[in-house]
Amino acid sequence: MAAVRRSPWLAPLRQALGGNGSVLVLVEGSAGLGKTRALHGLSGLPEAAEARRTLWRCGAAQERPETVPGPALLLVDDAHRATPQERAWLREVLERPWEGLAAVVAYRPEEVGTAGLPLGAPAVSYPPGLAVFRHRLRAWGVDRVRRAASEVLGEQATHEAVARLHACSGGVPQVVADLLGALGAGRGSRCTAADVDAAGVPVRLAELVLSRTDALAAADRPVVWAAAVLGEPAGRDELLSVAGMDGTRGRAALLAALAGAALSEVAQGRYGFPVPLAATAVRERVPGPVREELHGRAARVLARRRPVPWAEVARHRGAAGRRKSWLKAVEKAALAAVESGHHQEAIGLLERTLAVPEVPARYRARLAPLLARSAVVGLRSDQTVEVLTQAVRDPGLPVDVRGQLRLDLGLMLANQVGDLAAGMRELEAAVEELGEVRPALTSRAMVALAMPEWPTGTLAGHREWLRRAAGLVRAGDSEEARAAVAANHASLAVACGDLQARELVAALPVDGPPAGCREHAARGLCNAADAALWRGSYQWGGELLSAGLDLSARIGASYTEQTAQGTRLLLDWWAGRWAGLGERCERFVADTADMPVVAADAHLVRGMLAFVQGDWTQAVHWLTALGAPAPECTRMPLAATTAGALIRLALVRDDPPAAAEQARAAWTAVAEKGIWAWAAELAPWAVEAVARAGDAAAARRMTADFVRGLAGQDAPSARAAVAWSRAALEECEGRRPEAAGSYRQAADAYRELSRPYAWALTTEGAARCSLLDGADHSGARDETARNGVDGTAGEDGADGGRAHAVASLRRCVEQYTELGAVYDAARARTLLRSHQPSEVRRPGRPAFDDRLSPREREVAELAARGLMNREIAVVLHLSPRTVEQHVARALRKTGALSRRDLLRASP
């Protein structure tokens, strides 16, 4: 109805219903486009309430409506099915309309007896006073299909599923609705493109297209069968060649198919089915021997195209039973897809081929490496993992081929599946099997083992693997192998803060002629961007990220592109770009649910967002459950940051022993790896946890180790974290003046880094230490005043410092509120309230009538985020009983039905 409401004829139609003039609207649309629905929508127009309304379906043997003067809405459906008597009556009404007549006639143009004349020949003699409009219904676009899918499946439909749904339905609303009905009836956790394919052809569509085909003369049906076998719109000559018909006979058959609406002119000079699924329905009913002959002719026809569509040629040769030529076409199609960067196409084609048991071993040895190569660059496929796992167990494979497959299987297991231990075993076995026979591939396995982000191995070990790989490629002539080593060398240098890192990144072969070089360059850019961001080089990291994403998209490196999208979520978290970030994380997790390693960034960011919003239960779920990878299968910087978030959660829940235990385990892992910049998001919370657990000496050692580990490195975020860690330790030891200074140093560093949340946390720490230290010394100042000594402090004295701290705390509250950090804002407001200058406070208790008081609003926000009363009491320094009373008053004042509704209900 949205398109109808924007139509230019709607205003004249409304005027006619008001008794001013007469109008005819011809609604034209193929089967399933929603003509009947449009008519029912028009019957609900406000202007039609006072008019005579008639919905008349042609061919249904209904009694003719009255034709008396006055406002009348005449809705005629299925005019293409009108009997001669009904057409005559309609022509009479439309040639002699009365004032106030609004007629809407809907029909299928493909089934009208005389093309362009819905009421047949001759044309209707419309009188001059009748306003006549034609409205053509259109198929839905992808966005409209997505909205329909969301209404039925919620957020379960992936982007690929929606795209497939649109493609196979042709955007015809009725077909979309029928497919969604089937998908909704058997839906699970997600709806994928494979689920759409498995839904089959809707009964309504199948019966329509089969009845139209059957209505043709037997001699004319082969042209429809040919279109079904081709499965795509084709020109006349190609279509007739596949049908095996000569020019004259074929032309007559094509005209008959068009006249009977069995086929359509989908595009100028190209004929087929407007709904692609219709081809499937027809193809399944073609007799087997005839279908094989059609496929054979289709393969020959397509092989004459330039360039040759080898994937389609392979499909037709396979369906024609020509196995040898089928496998040759599969290989050519896979090579073409890989060269053009369409790795997912290659994966699908090769998976289907290698799943056929009868494929000879010599072809398996040629096709499996192609599948492995594409699978590493593309997105995860469990079927690919299974195919490769079976392939490496084949004793008939040459050792070097098995080693090549092990290499790619190991990369898939580690990077995409998340089975790190199995992936490392396969990579090490690949090094042994490939040896010096295939040095380029051996070096590729070595550089994979040199990746420092994985929790296995040490920095020294990673550098040794890289050194060995570099030696192999120097002795060889493989540009692709050199590109692989260069990519990993650059990202390792960035991760370690080496001074030559920028030069190594700038030298990556982004314009290398072999496609494999560009793939490694894209991977190197994205990995370097990730490493730069973890070190706090946010501007450079952002530039590398944009360049890596652009190159990955251009060459079709889907896996690399997805990992970079995860890195972008982290960057937005650090930069404080939180608007809509939670929803983006959830969509990303849904889209990458089969690849926990890729989804890990989104899990972390979503968990930290839940924490700052006070929804601690959800924070735990996102950080530790819901498909989040286990620590032993998580990249080291990510695992350290996740540990930091969980440590902080234990601290706010007042469980220092649990926090300290997690802190020691995470700290040991970072220390063993030896890349200390990765402790930047862990160190402040780990130091505080160990100190609060009573082991200040260990906390001091941790801080010292952190400082030593960063010596000579460019790691801005880690250096800010050093100051924060010192501040946390000094505060735990009661050295508040020193702690306030260290917090201010950290806050200055985070301000330079443009990290607003970290700035607010450290600024709050400085204010807290200043205010609490001032409170401890207020008794001494009072004693000085009593002894007759001037105790008034200037702007730089105690009172001035206190005023500065209060002002800083107010800015923290504003920053937290702007970010949406509900928990932090509530905590800072509580501290601010207890240290407000006395002249700002008003005596007595203000009356808020039915409005929430500031304290009630704080409690309501935290309750709505999921915190229990005892947790809110900890945050706001209240008793659980007081929190219970505040929640009860908030529910009463807002009329909210539950705690979760408080945020929506509060004014």
Residue pairs with C-beta under 8 A, 6 or more apart in sequence:
1 37
1 38
1 41
3 137
3 138
4 10
4 38
4 41
4 42
4 135
7 133
7 135
8 133
9 23
9 25
9 131
9 133
9 135
12 21
12 23
12 131
12 133
13 23
13 25
13 42
13 45
13 102
13 104
14 45
14 47
15 21
15 23
16 22
16 23
16 71
16 100
16 101
16 102
16 131
17 45
17 47
17 48
17 50
17 51
17 71
17 73
17 100
17 102
18 47
18 71
18 100
19 70
19 71
19 99
19 100
20 99
20 100
21 99
21 129
21 131
22 97
22 98
22 99
22 100
22 101
22 102
22 103
22 129
22 130
22 131
23 101
23 102
23 103
23 130
23 131
23 132
23 133
24 94
24 97
24 103
24 104
24 105
24 126
24 130
24 131
24 132
24 133
25 102
25 103
25 104
25 105
25 133
25 134
25 135
26 105
26 107
26 118
26 132
26 133
26 134
26 135
27 35
27 38
27 39
27 104
27 105
27 106
27 107
27 135
27 137
28 106
28 107
28 108
28 109
28 118
28 134
28 135
28 136
28 137
29 35
29 106
29 108
29 109
29 136
29 137
30 108
30 109
30 110
30 137
30 172
30 264
30 274
31 108
31 110
31 172
31 174
31 208
32 172
32 173
32 174
32 175
32 204
32 205
32 275
33 137
33 138
33 139
33 172
33 173
33 174
34 137
34 173
34 174
35 77
35 106
35 107
35 108
35 137
36 77
36 106
37 173
38 106
38 137
39 55
39 75
39 77
39 104
39 106
40 55
42 48
42 73
42 75
42 104
43 53
43 55
43 73
43 75
45 73
48 73
48 102
50 71
51 70
51 71
51 72
51 73
51 100
51 102
52 65
52 66
52 70
52 71
52 72
52 73
53 72
53 73
53 75
54 65
54 72
54 73
54 74
54 75
55 75
55 77
56 62
56 64
56 65
56 74
56 75
56 76
56 77
57 76
57 77
57 78
58 76
58 77
58 78
58 79
58 80
58 81
58 82
58 83
58 86
59 78
59 81
59 82
59 83
59 86
60 78
64 89
65 74
67 93
67 98
69 98
69 99
69 100
70 98
70 100
71 100
71 102
72 98
72 100
72 101
72 102
73 102
73 104
74 93
74 101
74 102
74 103
74 104
75 104
75 106
76 90
76 103
76 104
76 105
76 106
77 106
78 106
78 107
78 108
79 90
79 105
79 106
79 107
79 112
79 118
79 119
80 107
80 108
80 109
80 111
80 112
80 113
80 118
81 111
82 90
82 119
87 119
87 120
90 105
90 119
91 119
91 124
93 101
93 103
94 103
94 119
94 124
94 126
94 130
95 124
95 125
95 126
95 127
96 127
97 103
97 127
97 129
97 130
105 118
105 119
107 118
108 261
109 115
109 116
109 118
110 261
110 264
111 261
112 118
112 120
113 120
114 120
114 121
117 123
126 132
139 170
139 171
139 172
139 173
139 274
140 148
140 166
140 171
140 172
140 173
140 176
141 166
141 171
142 162
142 163
142 166
142 171
144 171
145 162
145 165
145 166
145 169
145 171
145 176
146 157
146 162
148 173
148 176
148 177
148 180
149 157
149 161
149 162
149 165
149 180
149 191
150 157
152 180
152 181
152 183
152 184
153 180
153 183
153 184
153 187
153 191
155 586
155 587
155 590
156 187
156 189
156 190
156 191
156 590
157 165
157 183
157 190
157 191
158 190
158 191
158 192
158 193
158 590
158 591
159 591
160 192
160 193
161 191
161 192
161 193
161 195
161 196
163 193
164 193
164 196
164 197
165 176
165 179
165 180
165 196
166 176
167 276
168 179
168 196
168 197
168 275
168 276
168 277
169 175
169 176
169 179
169 275
169 276
169 277
170 273
170 274
170 275
170 276
170 277
172 274
172 275
174 204
174 205
175 202
175 204
175 205
175 275
175 277
178 202
178 203
178 204
178 205
179 196
179 199
179 202
182 199
182 200
182 202
183 191
183 195
183 196
183 199
187 195
189 593
190 590
190 593
200 280
201 277
201 278
201 280
201 281
201 284
202 277
205 275
205 277
205 278
205 281
206 278
206 281
208 278
209 262
209 273
209 275
209 278
209 281
209 282
210 281
210 282
210 285
212 260
212 261
212 262
213 221
213 224
213 262
213 282
215 260
215 262
216 224
216 256
216 257
216 260
216 262
217 256
219 249
219 253
220 252
220 253
220 256
220 257
222 243
222 244
222 245
222 253
222 290
222 294
223 239
223 240
223 243
223 245
223 250
223 253
223 254
223 257
223 263
224 257
224 262
224 263
224 282
225 243
225 282
225 283
225 286
225 290
225 291
225 294
226 239
226 240
226 242
226 243
226 294
226 297
226 298
227 234
227 239
227 257
227 263
227 271
227 272
227 273
227 279
227 282
228 273
228 278
228 279
228 280
228 281
228 282
228 283
228 286
229 242
229 283
229 286
229 291
229 294
229 295
229 298
229 316
230 238
230 239
230 242
230 272
230 279
230 298
231 276
231 279
231 280
231 283
232 272
232 276
233 266
233 267
233 270
233 271
233 272
234 242
234 270
234 271
234 272
235 269
235 270
235 271
236 250
236 251
236 254
236 269
236 271
238 301
239 250
239 254
239 271
240 246
240 247
240 250
240 251
240 254
241 297
241 301
242 294
242 297
242 298
242 301
243 250
243 253
243 294
243 297
244 293
244 294
244 297
245 253
254 263
254 271
257 263
257 271
258 264
258 265
258 271
263 271
263 272
263 273
264 271
264 272
264 273
264 274
265 271
266 272
266 273
266 274
272 279
273 279
273 282
283 291
286 294
291 319
292 319
292 320
292 321
293 320
295 316
295 317
295 319
295 320
296 316
296 317
296 320
296 322
298 316
299 313
299 316
299 317
299 320
299 322
299 325
299 329
302 308
302 309
302 312
302 313
302 316
303 313
307 336
308 332
310 329
310 330
310 332
310 333
310 336
311 329
311 333
311 336
311 337
311 345
311 349
313 329
313 333
314 326
314 329
314 330
314 332
314 333
314 349
317 325
317 326
317 329
318 326
318 330
323 358
327 353
327 359
327 360
327 363
327 367
330 349
330 350
330 353
330 367
331 363
331 366
331 367
331 370
333 346
333 349
334 346
334 349
334 350
334 367
334 370
334 371
334 374
335 370
337 343
337 345
337 346
337 349
337 374
338 346
338 370
338 373
338 374
338 515
339 515
340 556
341 515
341 554
341 555
341 556
341 557
342 556
343 374
343 375
343 377
343 378
343 556
343 557
343 558
344 374
344 378
344 379
344 556
344 558
346 370
346 371
346 374
346 378
347 371
347 374
347 375
347 378
347 381
347 384
350 367
350 368
350 370
350 371
350 374
351 371
351 381
351 383
351 384
351 387
353 359
353 367
354 364
354 367
354 368
354 371
354 387
354 391
355 383
355 387
359 367
361 394
361 396
361 397
364 391
364 394
364 397
365 397
365 398
365 401
368 387
368 388
368 391
368 401
368 405
369 401
369 404
369 405
369 408
371 384
371 387
371 388
372 384
372 388
372 404
372 405
372 407
372 408
372 409
372 412
373 408
375 381
375 384
375 388
375 408
375 412
376 408
376 411
376 412
376 415
376 559
377 519
377 556
377 557
377 558
377 559
377 560
378 556
378 558
378 559
379 416
379 558
379 559
379 562
379 595
380 412
380 416
380 417
380 559
380 594
380 595
380 598
382 417
382 594
384 412
385 409
385 412
385 413
385 417
388 405
388 408
388 409
388 412
389 409
391 397
391 402
391 405
392 402
392 405
392 406
392 409
392 426
394 402
397 405
399 433
399 437
400 433
400 434
400 437
400 438
400 441
402 433
403 429
403 430
403 432
403 433
403 434
403 435
403 438
403 441
403 442
404 430
404 434
404 438
404 441
406 426
406 427
406 429
406 430
406 433
406 445
407 426
407 427
407 430
407 434
407 441
407 444
407 445
407 448
409 426
410 422
410 423
410 424
410 425
410 426
410 427
410 429
410 430
410 445
410 448
411 423
411 427
411 448
412 423
413 419
413 420
413 422
413 423
413 426
414 420
414 423
414 424
414 427
414 448
414 454
414 597
415 423
415 559
415 597
416 559
416 595
416 597
416 598
417 423
417 595
417 597
418 595
418 596
418 597
418 629
418 633
419 633
420 454
420 455
420 456
420 632
420 633
421 456
421 632
424 449
424 454
424 456
427 445
427 448
427 449
428 445
428 449
430 441
430 442
430 445
431 442
431 445
431 446
431 449
434 441
434 442
434 445
435 442
436 442
439 472
439 473
439 475
439 476
439 478
439 481
440 472
440 473
440 476
440 478
440 480
440 481
441 481
442 469
442 472
443 468
443 469
443 470
443 472
443 473
443 476
443 481
443 484
443 485
444 469
444 481
444 484
446 465
446 466
446 468
446 469
446 472
447 465
447 466
447 469
447 484
447 485
447 487
447 488
448 488
449 457
449 462
449 465
450 462
450 463
450 465
450 466
450 469
450 488
450 492
451 462
451 488
451 491
451 492
452 459
452 462
452 492
452 495
452 496
452 636
452 673
452 675
453 495
453 635
453 636
453 637
454 635
454 636
455 631
455 632
455 633
455 634
455 636
455 639
455 669
455 673
457 673
458 672
458 673
458 674
459 496
459 673
459 674
459 675
460 674
462 492
463 492
466 485
466 488
466 489
466 492
469 484
469 485
469 488
470 485
470 489
472 481
473 481
473 482
473 484
473 485
479 509
479 512
479 513
479 514
479 516
479 517
480 514
480 516
480 517
480 520
483 508
483 509
483 512
483 514
483 516
483 517
483 520
483 521
483 524
484 520
486 504
486 507
486 508
486 509
486 520
486 524
487 508
487 520
487 521
487 523
487 524
487 527
488 524
488 527
489 504
490 501
490 504
490 505
490 507
490 508
490 524
490 527
490 528
491 524
491 527
491 528
491 530
491 531
493 500
493 501
493 504
493 505
494 501
494 505
494 528
494 531
494 532
494 535
495 531
495 534
495 535
495 675
495 677
496 675
496 713
497 535
497 677
497 712
497 713
497 714
497 715
499 714
501 528
502 540
505 524
505 525
505 528
505 544
508 520
508 521
508 524
508 525
509 517
509 518
509 520
509 521
510 518
510 521
510 522
510 525
510 547
510 551
511 518
512 518
512 521
515 555
518 551
518 555
519 555
519 557
519 560
521 551
522 548
522 551
522 552
522 555
522 557
522 560
523 557
523 560
525 544
525 545
525 547
525 548
525 551
526 544
526 545
526 548
526 549
526 552
526 560
526 561
526 563
526 564
526 567
528 544
528 548
529 541
529 542
529 544
529 545
529 547
529 548
529 564
529 567
530 541
530 545
530 563
530 564
530 567
531 541
532 538
532 540
532 541
532 544
533 541
533 542
533 545
533 567
533 570
533 571
533 574
534 637
534 677
534 678
534 680
534 717
535 677
535 680
535 714
535 715
535 716
535 717
535 718
536 677
536 680
536 715
536 716
536 717
536 718
536 719
536 720
536 753
537 714
537 716
538 571
538 574
538 575
538 753
538 754
541 571
542 571
545 564
545 567
545 568
545 571
548 560
548 564
549 561
549 564
549 565
549 568
551 557
552 558
552 560
552 561
552 564
553 561
559 598
562 592
562 595
562 598
563 598
565 588
566 588
566 592
566 598
566 599
566 600
566 601
566 602
567 601
569 581
569 584
569 585
569 588
569 601
569 602
569 605
570 601
570 604
570 605
572 578
572 581
572 605
573 581
573 605
573 608
573 609
574 755
574 757
574 758
575 754
575 755
575 756
576 754
576 755
576 756
576 757
576 819
578 609
578 819
578 820
579 820
581 605
581 609
582 606
582 609
582 610
584 602
585 602
585 603
585 605
585 606
585 609
586 602
586 606
588 599
588 601
588 602
589 599
589 602
589 603
589 606
589 626
589 627
592 598
592 599
592 602
593 599
593 627
596 627
596 628
596 629
596 633
597 629
597 633
597 634
597 635
599 627
599 628
599 629
600 628
600 629
600 634
600 635
600 638
601 638
603 622
603 623
603 626
603 627
603 628
603 629
604 622
604 623
604 638
604 641
604 642
604 645
606 622
607 618
607 619
607 620
607 621
607 622
607 623
607 628
607 642
607 645
608 619
608 623
608 645
610 616
610 618
610 619
610 621
610 622
611 619
611 645
611 648
611 649
611 823
612 757
612 819
612 820
612 821
612 822
612 823
612 824
613 820
613 821
613 822
613 823
613 865
614 822
614 823
614 826
614 861
614 862
614 865
614 866
614 867
614 875
615 865
615 866
615 867
616 649
616 652
616 653
616 866
616 867
616 871
617 866
618 866
619 645
619 649
620 646
620 649
622 628
623 642
623 645
623 646
624 646
628 642
631 639
631 642
631 643
631 669
634 642
636 669
636 670
636 673
636 675
636 678
637 678
637 681
639 666
639 669
640 666
640 669
640 670
640 678
640 679
640 681
640 682
641 681
641 682
643 662
643 663
643 665
643 666
643 682
643 686
644 666
644 681
644 682
644 683
644 684
644 685
644 686
645 685
646 662
647 659
647 662
647 663
647 666
647 682
647 685
647 686
647 689
648 659
648 685
650 656
650 658
650 659
650 662
650 689
651 659
651 685
651 688
651 689
651 692
652 874
652 875
653 871
653 874
654 874
656 689
656 692
656 693
656 694
657 693
659 685
659 689
659 692
659 693
660 689
660 690
660 692
660 693
660 695
662 689
663 682
663 685
663 686
663 687
663 689
663 690
664 686
664 690
664 698
666 682
666 686
667 679
667 682
667 686
667 702
670 676
670 678
670 679
670 682
671 705
671 709
674 709
676 705
676 706
676 709
676 710
676 713
676 715
676 718
677 710
677 713
677 715
677 717
677 718
679 686
679 706
679 709
679 718
679 721
680 715
680 717
680 718
680 720
680 721
681 717
681 721
683 702
683 703
683 706
683 718
683 721
683 722
683 724
683 725
684 721
684 724
684 725
684 727
684 728
685 728
686 702
687 699
687 702
687 703
687 725
687 728
687 729
688 699
688 728
688 729
688 731
688 732
690 696
690 698
690 699
690 702
691 699
691 728
691 729
691 732
691 733
692 732
696 729
696 732
696 733
699 729
699 732
700 729
702 725
703 722
703 725
703 726
703 729
706 718
706 721
706 722
706 725
707 722
710 718
710 719
710 722
716 749
716 752
716 753
717 753
717 755
719 749
720 746
720 749
720 750
720 753
720 758
721 746
723 742
723 743
723 745
723 746
723 749
723 762
724 742
724 743
724 746
724 758
724 762
724 765
726 742
727 739
727 740
727 742
727 743
727 745
727 746
727 762
727 765
727 766
727 769
728 739
728 765
730 736
730 738
730 739
730 742
731 739
731 743
731 765
731 768
731 769
736 769
736 770
736 772
736 773
736 776
737 769
737 773
739 765
739 766
739 769
740 765
740 766
740 769
740 770
740 773
741 766
743 762
743 763
743 765
743 766
743 769
744 762
744 763
744 766
746 758
746 762
746 765
747 759
747 762
747 763
747 766
750 758
750 759
750 762
751 759
756 815
756 819
757 815
757 819
757 821
759 815
760 811
760 812
760 815
760 816
760 819
760 821
760 824
760 828
761 824
763 808
763 811
763 812
764 808
764 809
764 812
764 824
764 828
764 831
766 805
766 808
767 805
767 806
767 808
767 809
767 812
767 831
768 809
768 831
770 801
770 802
770 804
770 805
771 802
771 805
771 806
771 809
771 831
771 835
774 798
774 801
774 802
774 805
775 835
777 798
781 791
781 793
781 798
782 791
784 791
785 791
792 799
793 799
793 800
793 801
794 800
802 835
803 837
805 835
806 832
806 835
806 836
806 837
809 828
809 831
809 832
809 835
810 832
812 824
812 828
813 825
813 828
813 829
813 832
816 822
816 824
816 825
816 828
817 825
822 861
822 862
822 865
823 862
823 865
823 867
823 875
826 858
826 861
826 862
826 875
826 876
827 875
827 876
829 854
829 858
830 858
830 875
830 876
830 877
846 853
848 856
850 893
851 893
851 907
852 860
852 889
852 890
852 893
852 894
852 906
852 907
855 876
855 886
856 886
856 889
856 890
856 893
857 890
857 906
858 876
859 872
859 876
859 883
859 886
859 887
859 890
860 886
860 887
860 890
860 894
860 902
860 903
860 906
861 902
861 903
862 871
862 872
862 875
862 876
863 869
863 872
863 887
863 890
863 899
863 902
864 899
864 900
864 901
864 902
864 903
865 903
866 900
867 875
869 880
869 883
869 884
869 887
870 880
870 883
872 878
872 883
873 879
873 880
873 882
873 883
876 883
878 886
887 899
890 896
890 902
890 906
891 899
891 902
894 901
894 902
894 905
894 906
894 907
895 905
896 902
896 904
896 905
896 906
